[in-house]
Amino acid sequence: MGVNRRGFVKASTLAAVAGAIPTTLAARQQPAAPPAPAVFTPLRRNVGIFNQRGGTIGWLVSGDGLLVVDTQFADTAPNLLAGIKERSQRQIDVLLNSHHHPDHTGGNGVLRPAVKQIVAHVRSSENQKVQAERAKAPTTLPDVTFPDTWSVKIGDETIAAKHWGPAHTGGDVSIHFQQANIVHLGDLLNNRGYPNCDAPAGGTVHGWMLVLEKMASGFPADALYVFGHAEAGHPFIGTRSDLHYQRDYFTAVVEMARTARKQGKTKDDLAKVEVLPKFEHFGGTKARLGLALTIAYDELAKMG
């Protein structure tokens, strides 16, 4: 199947809702407003995406099996599950979590009875457990974890998850639907929105920049990428050039932090920055720019 343009455009309009990640689990689980309409967008070869509120969900629905990437929140996951059941009555073979944040794992418990196994990177599972303990809230952890790579074959589609190193967190993975040539990036890419570097969970600005470079050359040139979030007016899917664009954003962040250190500025000075030259059009939470700058500042100090 080709990309459904109408669904593509509808999905794009949800980006403003999906962009921000609140700081506590409780806040993340409580919607500030009624969720946007649920949108299923088929892409190609039985692979598609689901958008409502939270991180973009990926899905594979075929006569041979079902696989889902991420679950958004407990209030939107039932809509995902209902849509999957409309397309197939089979049990979901695999639920893959791209990382631990609740806008990607908050619906795990809803899907748990309908899923044979939940899979995630080992650090993602550890982060999810810490997050739940801190918030004193229940969570549904993965059954299977892996340190580097994991794959499964469902019918004529091979799905391969890979950890490229610390980036957005310490436990992010890309999920490559190899025959469809679609790569789900989770929050490794926020299309034209300020990326959220979660340092306490193992995130790193320099690492994220390197991961984007490695992924850009690590998949076929014509791969279609699925983004965890996108700002209003920008799509949830794109190409290799979008990875390069976000890499350039982090390069600019590092250069600004390096210049600030040379000029004797403090981290407090950088934390207040709200504009990055050439990226003034970015949307979402502006405070994430200051956060990235302070993280880059600390990383440069450690490098000497």
Secondary structure, 3 states (H helix, E strand, C coil): CCCCHHHHHHHHCCHHHHCCCCCCHHHHHCCCCCCCCCEEEEEECCEEEEECCCCCEEEEEECCEEEEECCCCCCCHHHHHHHHHHHCCCCEEEEECCCCCHHHHCCHHHHHHHEEEEEEEHHHHHHHHHHHHHHCCCCCCCCEEECCEEEEEECCEEEEEECCCCCCCCCCCEEEECCCCEEECHHHCEECECCCCCHHHCCCHHHHHHHHHHHHHHCCCCCEEECCEECCCCCCEECHHHHHHHHHHHHHHHHHHHHHHHCCCCHHHHHCCCCCCCCCCCECCCHHHHHHHHHHHHHHHHHC
